[in-house]
Amino acid sequence: MNIHDFSVPVKDAVLKKNEIRKSVSKNITGEADRILKKPIPDTDYSLFRLYHITGKRADYHQPLMEKRKNLVFLAMAYYLTRKQQYLLKLQDYIWDTCNEPIWSAPAHLPEKLNFDHTYIDLLATSTAAKLAEIYALSCDGLDENIKSRIIHELEKRIFIPFYRHPEDYGWFKRHDSNWCAVCCGNIGVSVILAGRNGVYFEEILDNVSEAIKSYLDNFDTSGGWVEGISYWNYGITNAVKFIDILYRATAGKINLFNHPKLQLAGLFPVHCFLPPDGFVNFGDSHSHALLNRETVLLLSRYTESGKYLSWLTKHIRLRDLEEIITLREIKAQRPKTPEKTFIHFKDIGWVITRKSWRDKDTCVLAVKAGNNGEPHNQIDVGQFIFHVFGEDFLCDHGAGEYTKDYFSPRRYENPFCNAEGHSLIFIDGKGQGIGKEFSGRIIRAEHSQIKDIISIDITAAYPQGLATKIIRTLTLLKKSGYGSLLIEDLVETAGEKIVESRIQFNGRLKKLDRTHLIIEGTRGKLVLNILAPEKLSISVMSFKNPGTIYNTRTDIKFLRLISKSKGSVCFSIEAIPVE
């Protein structure tokens, strides 16, 4: 990459005075005034070591993230007002942050630290980007010692080690993971804003740019992301932040917004949208994820799918004021209501379909195939969500609590991750296998005005010998009312087997008779008619919530339908929304 392409002053690459949106000034100064009255959050060793003792992240993570948030608010308040009280407290925060021995999260570090090794993770690169942004925008006000300290720490902790040994960091070439986008995006931002004079500048920019392009190459051809909506948001936010600053710093000479996959990436959150303010939450995702304002608006402005993202912003809350650059006013495209109600993300094996974009109460069906060795994997080949009246009646439970065990070989003991916590088939009590080789294929994805049909062959998701064929077919009937869903599971076995179809649900379940049930939600009901097989047992079970960062329910409930297979058995369930 040519250094001469970087013709725009560093400050202007981030923010110009005429771009500032006035509406947020009072909120920022009000928050900064509160921060002035409080001590800097403590991130001492006693908190740091607790992760390896208890397995819990929050003890150290919470004050660490509060410190970064306060750092940004003080920087924004100083940039807007140039008041000394904000600058003095900001410098104390910078000094304290630079005094931290390691910027990484304990969860991303070995228990026994090697202080000769430089650890670079998501939080380290995010901290670097925040400091580089402050350096670029407030350089004329900061003390010389503070400015020198920022550059010293960026070079020591990020620029030099990454420049010398990028291959030491596994995320650098994990292009199918959000880590690649987050770490590389933040490093790219940092080096543009605070490292243009370094010998490492051009090589770091070349490496980062190629990594971001490869990350974008891994998106589905229709814009989908295998890790789900939460990590779509996290990864692409940091990638787009870099792409935007690269574009601005080179006066548009280097434009990664033109990447064909990025042009379509906005279709993913649009089609994942579940009214009134939720999202399809397969994998370690949150059904009420807050998308980053800056990301959504930049994609709305520069990409082909932007007009639909502009529409989406009218219906959801956005995460805002996380960095100084979010002070910018960004003019997005005029919103346009999406036209296609059916999308098949073929590369990641998802289908999402709905009866209408205009009626918030009408039904949405999301179906997942994929494999059981994906990033942020859960055992969920064949999982589905049925959403109506603004609720996930037939649901995915999303992410469990992020603990040491959750990202260890014990991950699949957790019902949020294992087969037992999903709407799947079990044969003689056994579920799907773990690993990429255990997979499913969408073999039929048909769309019409009257009905949509999605069939998944999930046979290969199970260890050999359990079944000769397992086909799940979901039919969304759209002709009348709010629509309805037909769930059909065909299971063929060699010899006699006990087969269970498990359905995860939200709401209060009432049993009318042996084959008719009602799930009561807040604003409506879902009637379940068990059409087949004739001989089966039905029970409602639950597992105790082992802890989740998003879900406060104490018990997770599911329906068990059990029958014998003497060669084959077919489960057939009709789900009808009733107002």
URBEL-V995497 format. One line per field, one symbol per residue. ss: DSSP state (A for helix, B for strand, O for the rest). phi: phi as a letter, one per 40 degrees, with the letter a starting at -180 (. if undefined). A space follows every 50 residues. Layout:
ss=???
phi=???
This chain:
ss=OOAAAOOOOAAAAAOOAAABOAAAAAAAAAAAAAAAOOOOOOOOAAAAAA AAAAOBOAAAAAAAAAAAAAAAAAAAAAAAAOOAAAAAAAAAAAAAAAOO OOOOOAAAOOOOOOOOOOOOOAAAAAAAAAAAAAAAAAOOOOOAAAAAAA AAAAAAAAAAAAAAOAAAOAAAAOOOOAAAAAAAAAAAAAAAAAOOOOOO AAAAAAAAAAAAAAAAAOOOOOOOOOOOAAAAAAAAAAAAAAAAAAAAAO OOOOOAAAOAAAAAOAAAAAAABBOOOBBOOOOOOOOOOOBBAAAAAAAA AAOOOAAAAAAAAOOOOBBOOOOAAAABOOOOOOOOOOOOOBBBBOOOOB BBBBOOOOOOOOOBBBBBOOBBOOOOOOOOOOOBBBBBOOBBBBOOOOOO OOBOAAAOOOAAAOOOOOAAAOOOBBBOOBOBOOBBBBBOBBBBBBBOOO BBBBBBBOAAABOOOOOOBBBBBBBBBOOOOOOBBBBBBBBBBBBBBBBB BBBBBOOBBBBBBOOBBBBBOOOOBBBBBBBBOOOOBBBBBBBBOOOOOO OOOOBBBBBBBBBBBBBBBBBBBBBBBBO
phi=.cdcccccdddcccabdcccccccdccccccccccdcbccdcbccdcdcc dccbgcccdcccccccccccdcccccccccbfcccccccdcccccccccc cacccdcbbccbcbccbccbbdccccccccccccdccbdcbccdcccccd cdcccccbccccccbcccbdcdbcccbcddcccccccccccccbbccccc dcccccccccccccdcdccdcbgcbccgcccdccccdcccdcdccccccb fgcbbcccddccdbcccccccccbccabadbcgcbbcbcbccddcccccc cbbccccccdccccbbcbcbfcaccccccbcccccbcdbccbbbcccbgb bbaacacccccccbbbbbbgabbcdfcbcachcabbbafgbccbbbcgcc ccbcccbbdcdcccccbccccbcbcbbfgbbccbhcccabbccaabbacc abbbbbcbdccbdcgcacabbbbbbccbcbfcgabbbbbbbbbcgcbcbb bbbcabhccbccacbbbbbcbcbabbcbbccaccbabbabbabccchacb bcccbbbabbbbacbbhaabcbbbbbcbc
